């Protein structure tokens, strides 16, 4: 198949960042993922960001935390696409839960993707870079968002794609990614769902509240950890890549790649989203998307 011409069976490692031109030629242009070692070894965050330091530095800060009953935020539950409850809480109270000092029903994940590092936690920006110079140069722009992630082990990101070039930097712990190339789109099922949100009641039980008057959301019902081949036989043709990104490593996740993410408990990461070029690659992808939908509805 055509994908075998350009894809590896595993995600390749680079021993350090390349020049912006080389990185563009070898990875961004061909839309191929890689894991880069030693790409941010100068960040103080790598040695500093432990619970003690974070309590001291940002403990009293109120941040947005996604709360779900089962760790699945923005995912399918039955016949609903359910989003997490967005809870405002201090960083200290989040750490109390993650460190097991306070028992809590529900799974907590800092995963707000609106540049929450620069917007909600500016005190921490001195410990990292707020952009990746060679990437900014390769793409001719600064990142659209710099996000901070901190979560419990059971917090899972269901399979989806983004129209961003993504540099994902793990500061502590590790993340497990399942990646599928845009060319696998025909094998990946989408269905339309009523959107809803979790809400925890006084008694601790979570209810699912429908979003009023919202249009239906297309989402992927398939769980790549346990694919239902009976129901989605064409997924057998897909070629998922599994990779583990460890502390100190950076994953280049190209735009439009499908990804599913798990993590070790208390894993901390920072990622940079650069808007993709809406160029010929994007147009090809849209074409595959429309052909897939046309065939699916025949």
N, C-alpha and C positions, 0 to 999 in steps of 0.2 A: 504493500500500500504506500501511498505518497508519504504518509507520516513517518514510515520507517526510513525514508531518505533523510529526514532532517532531525529525527528524535533519537536520543539515547535511551537505553533501557533503564538507566539510573540517572539521577541528577548529578552532573559533573561538579567537581570541586575546583576552585581557583585558589592559589596560595596567597593571593593578595589582589588588591584592586588593579585594574588595567588603566591605561590612559582612556580619556573619554572617547576618543576616536575608535580605539581598539574595542572598547566595550560596546560601542554602538554597532560596529561592524560584526562582532562575533556573537552578540547576545540580543540586543534590542532589535536590530534590523531583522534577524532571523526569528525573533520571538521565541527564544529558548531559555528555560530557567537554568540557574546555576547557584551553587552555594559558595560564598566568598569568605575565606578565612583571613584574619588580620585586617579586616576592612575598617575596624573602629577601635583598634587596640589602644589608641590614645584617649579614649573617653574615660573620665573619672568614674562615670556610672558603673563601669565593670567591677571596680573594687568597692565602691561606696554604697550602692543600692541594696542594702539589707533592711529588714524590718526596723531595726533600731534607728538607723539613719533616717528612714522615711518618716517614722513617727516624730522624730525631732524636727525635721525640715518642713514637713507638710501635714503633720498630724491633725491640726485643727481645721485644715482646709475642707470645705464641703465639695464633694465631687459626685458626678452622676455614675450610678452603678446599675448594671442590668441584673435583675433578679428573676429567676425562673424556678419552677418546682423540680426540674429534672436536668438542668444544665443546657437544654436546647433553647437558645434565643434565636429569633428569626428562623423558625423551622416549622415543618408540618406536624400538626397534632390532629389525628383523625382527618376531618374534612376542613380544617382551618389552617391558615398560615398565621402562626401566633408569635407576636413580638413580646419582648420581655417587659416586665414592669420597670420603669426608669425610676430608681430611688435616689434621693439626695441624702448622702450621709457623709460623716467626716472620714478622713483617711484612716484615722485611728480605729474607728468602729469597724471599718472594712478589714483592717489588719487583724483585729481581735477575732473576727470570724475566720479569716483565712488561716490564722495561726492556731485555731481551735481553742482560743481562750474563752470564746463565747459560743454557745451552741445556737444553731439557727436552722430552722427548716427553710429550705430554698438553697439555690446555688447562686453564688455571687461572681460577677465578672465585670471588670472595668474594660469596656469595649466600645466606648462612645467614639464614633469615628468622625468627629467634627474638629479635628486638630486639637484634641483635648490636652495634649502635652503643653502646647503653647497657650491655649485659652484657659484651662483650668489649673494647670500646674507649672506656671512660669518659673517658680522657685527651683524647679529641677532642670531648667534648660541650660544652666551653666555646666551641668555634668555630661552633656551630650553635645553633638553638633545639631543645629536646627535645619541643616540641609547636608547633602552629600556632594561635595564640590565637583567630583568627576561626573556624577549623574546629572547635576544641574547644568554642567557644561555640555554634556552629551545631548541633552534634550533642549537646551537653550531656555530653560526656565527654572524657577524655584518650585519646591513641592507645594501642592495645593493643601496638603494637610500633613501634620506630624502627630501621630497618635501614640498614646501610652496604653499598654495592655497589662492587666494583672488579674489572674483568675485562679479558680479552684480546678482541681483535676477533672471534675465531672463536667466542666463547662466546655461545650463542643460547638464549633462553628459549622453549620450544615453546608452542604456543597452549593456553591454559587460562583459567579464570576463578577469581576469589576472592570470598568473601563479606565483603570489606572495602571501605570508601571509602578510596581510595588517593591520597595526595598525593606525587607523584614529583618530586624536586628534583635537577636535574643540576648538579653542582658544577664539573666540567671535562669537556671532550669533548662528545659528543652521543649520544643514544639514538634509534633508529628504532623506532616502535611501529606495529603493525598492529592495529587495534581493530575488533571487531564487537559490535553491540548484543545484549543478551539476547534481543530479539525475533527474531534470526537463528538462534536455537537449532534450529529445525526443519531448517535447511539444513546444520548442522554435524554431521559423523559422529562417533559415539563407538563404540569397541569395547572389549571386555574383554581384559586382558592379565595374564599371569603377571608378578609384579614381581621385579626382580633388581637387582644392584648391580655397578658396575665395580670391578675390583681390579687394580692394576698389579703384575705379577710382577717378580721380580729382573731378568729380561732386558729390562724396559721394555715388554713386550707386555701389553695389557689383556685380562683375561678377564672374562666375564660370569657372575656367581654368583647362582643363583636364591635368592630369599628362601624359607626353608622355611615351610610351613604358613601362608602368607599368602593372604588371599582375593584374588581377581582385581581389578585396578584398571581402572576405566573411564577411557579417555583418548582424545584426539583424534588419529587417525592422519594427518590431513591436514596438509600443509605449505603454509601460505598464500603462501610465496614461489614455490611451484611446484605448484599444485593439480592433482591427478590427477582431471580432470573425467570421464574414462571410468569411473573407479571410484566417484566421488562426484558424480554429475551434479547433484544438488540444490544443491551448493555454488555453482553458477552464479547462484542466486537471492540469495546472500548479498551484502551491501554493505560490504566492508571499507573502513575509513578508514585512510589512511596519514598519519603525522605524525612530524616530527623535533623532538625536544626538545633545545634547545641549552643550553650552560652559562648559568646564571642564570635559566633558565625552569623553571616548575613545571607538571607535567601533573596535572590532576584526572581520575583514572581512576575512574569510578563503579563501585559494587559490581555484580558479576555480568556485567560486560562481558568478552568474550573478548579476550585480548591475546597478542601475539607480540612479542618484544623482541630487537633487535640493538643493538650499540654500537660506537663508535669505540674504538681500542686504548687501554687504560689509563683509560677513562672512569670517573669517580667520581660516585656519586650517593648520596643519602640519601632514604629514603621513609618515610612515616608511614601506618600502617594503623590506621584507626578501624573498629571492628566496625560492620557495617551494622545498620539497624533491621530486625528480622524482622517486617515489616509487610505490608500488602496487596500491595506490589510483589513482595516475596519470595514470597508465596502465589501470585500470578499466574505468577511464573517457574516455581515448582514444578509448577503446572498445565500450563504449556506443555511442561515437561520430561516429565511423565507422559503427556501426549497424544502427544508426539513418539515416546516409547518404545512406546506402545501401537500407533501406526500402523506404526512400524518393524518390529514383530514380527508384523504380520498376514500 
